[in-house]
Amino acid sequence: MFQHNIKQANQLMRSAIPLMVKLDIPPTPYNYGIWYEYASNKNPKFNQVVDRALRRFGSLPAFVSQELFNEFLLPEEFQHAHRQGSVLKSLTTNLETDTSSISSELERFNGTLRTAKAALKNTSEPAQVEQVALLLERGAFKANQAIEKFSSALLSAQEELASLRSELLDVKKNTELDAMTLLANEKGFERSLFSLVPYAEDDLTLLLIDIDNLAEINHEYGNKAGTSLIRYVAKLLVELLPENGFIARLKGGRFAMLLSETELSVASQLAESIRNEVSIQKIRYKNTKVLLRQVTVSIGVATLFGDESPSELVERSQHYLLYAKRSGKNRIAHHE
Ligand SMILES: Nc1nc2c(ncn2[C@@H]2O[C@H](COP(=O)(O)OP(=O)(O)OP(=O)(O)O)[C@@H](O)[C@H]2O)c(=O)[nH]1
């Protein structure tokens, strides 16, 4: 990527910038990268994915740009590396190089000092003394240069580390994990959904899975038992999750399972087997050893089609989930 000369690069940036302005794309480094690549028209698959994302979102949401950038524009070896990890690695390598260059420069200067000392011992000739002084001056100048370079490298490393630390703090704060089940939470689900949508070709399916009558279960066995049940179902869903699946807990006893490259018919079969598997469990609440009455789930299934947006997909799954609940619960519902 980006292997153009300055003239070509300038031309491409001139076509990319009006596109960004027209589509109201924020001028982030990711977006510059993306629109530069888009304007170069070098990778038809990339342009296709961007076009599809634009149709679905109307613009490019920040994390979609980031995903596209990582997927298409980063060199292969960096794709899976965590940003912090790669920044730290390059910091360490730079500092190592600077450290070894300063040590060899100081070593050389030490040698110069030794030679100068020996020379001065054997002579008091003004011309020779002057030559030694010149040698020392040159050596000191070079050693000084190396020290200056090293301290400026240390300074910028320090700044870089401070900004990494604050980035890590942000990541911690904005965690996308549900503390109760250790699955992704609603925010994590949204991020996953938005990043999968640009690649979907009528084969991204969403299962909204909701525990039936959780309020009654709470009432009958106590809230703690209800919470324990949510954890139990979460574990079971993880066991049943296919390799290309992603699972999150949205709220209460409601889960979202995203299945990429899975058409409606296959996803419906999976939904049916999840429904059945939950309904045959014999669940005992471990604190009181009480066996709970039959636990069931209802599931709404929808597959993204055409230029549908992520929120339209979620709305359709909700619609089918509601339909399943109204039709008596412990069932799945989807588009005919
Ligand atoms: N124990 C427990 N209950 C929760 C938790 N989060 C939400 N709930 C309860 O889950 C219940 C969800 O109620 P509803 O949305 O009416 O759903 P439901 O009772 O499962 O009824 P249907 O969805 O129609 O089958 C409410 O009573 C909430 O208080 C939780 O973390 N633990």
The ligand as an SDF file (V2000), in Angstrom:
LIG
                    3D

 32 34  0  0  0  0  0  0  0  0999 V2000
  -32.1940  -12.1320   38.7160 N   0  0  0  0  0  0  0  0  0  0  0  0
  -32.0140  -11.1840   37.8130 C   0  0  0  0  0  0  0  0  0  0  0  0
  -33.0810  -10.6480   37.2010 N   0  0  0  0  0  0  0  0  0  0  0  0
  -32.8950   -9.6800   36.2880 C   0  0  0  0  0  0  0  0  0  0  0  0
  -31.6220   -9.2010   35.9660 C   0  0  0  0  0  0  0  0  0  0  0  0
  -31.7400   -8.2390   35.0120 N   0  0  0  0  0  0  0  0  0  0  0  0
  -33.0680   -8.1050   34.7900 C   0  0  0  0  0  0  0  0  0  0  0  0
  -33.7680   -8.9820   35.5390 N   0  0  0  0  0  0  0  0  0  0  0  0
  -35.2070   -9.1810   35.6340 C   0  0  0  0  0  0  0  0  0  0  0  0
  -35.6430   -9.8790   34.5030 O   0  0  0  0  0  0  0  0  0  0  0  0
  -37.0390   -9.6250   34.3370 C   0  0  0  0  0  0  0  0  0  0  0  0
  -37.3310   -9.4310   32.8720 C   0  0  0  0  0  0  0  0  0  0  0  0
  -38.6710   -9.2090   32.7940 O   0  0  0  0  0  0  0  0  0  0  0  0
  -39.4720   -9.2140   31.4450 P   0  0  0  0  0  0  0  0  0  0  0  0
  -38.7840   -8.3360   30.4460 O   0  0  0  0  0  0  0  0  0  0  0  0
  -40.9000   -8.9370   31.7460 O   0  0  0  0  0  0  0  0  0  0  0  0
  -39.2940  -10.6540   30.9240 O   0  0  0  0  0  0  0  0  0  0  0  0
  -39.7770  -12.0470   31.4380 P   0  0  0  0  0  0  0  0  0  0  0  0
  -40.3070  -12.0400   32.7990 O   0  0  0  0  0  0  0  0  0  0  0  0
  -38.6290  -12.9440   31.1760 O   0  0  0  0  0  0  0  0  0  0  0  0
  -40.9710  -12.3150   30.4720 O   0  0  0  0  0  0  0  0  0  0  0  0
  -40.8640  -12.7360   28.9450 P   0  0  0  0  0  0  0  0  0  0  0  0
  -39.6460  -12.1050   28.3670 O   0  0  0  0  0  0  0  0  0  0  0  0
  -42.1260  -12.2020   28.3320 O   0  0  0  0  0  0  0  0  0  0  0  0
  -40.7920  -14.2030   28.9030 O   0  0  0  0  0  0  0  0  0  0  0  0
  -37.3670   -8.4120   35.1670 C   0  0  0  0  0  0  0  0  0  0  0  0
  -38.1410   -8.8150   36.2740 O   0  0  0  0  0  0  0  0  0  0  0  0
  -36.0040   -7.9000   35.6520 C   0  0  0  0  0  0  0  0  0  0  0  0
  -36.0810   -7.3760   36.9410 O   0  0  0  0  0  0  0  0  0  0  0  0
  -30.5050   -9.7770   36.6220 C   0  0  0  0  0  0  0  0  0  0  0  0
  -29.3560   -9.4200   36.3940 O   0  0  0  0  0  0  0  0  0  0  0  0
  -30.7550  -10.7590   37.5470 N   0  0  0  0  0  0  0  0  0  0  0  0
  1  2  1  0
  2  3  2  0
  2 32  1  0
  3  4  1  0
  4  5  2  0
  4  8  1  0
  5  6  1  0
  5 30  1  0
  6  7  2  0
  7  8  1  0
  8  9  1  0
  9 10  1  0
  9 28  1  0
 10 11  1  0
 11 12  1  0
 11 26  1  0
 12 13  1  0
 13 14  1  0
 14 15  2  0
 14 16  1  0
 14 17  1  0
 17 18  1  0
 18 19  2  0
 18 20  1  0
 18 21  1  0
 21 22  1  0
 22 23  2  0
 22 24  1  0
 22 25  1  0
 26 27  1  0
 26 28  1  0
 28 29  1  0
 30 31  2  0
 30 32  1  0
M  END
$$$$
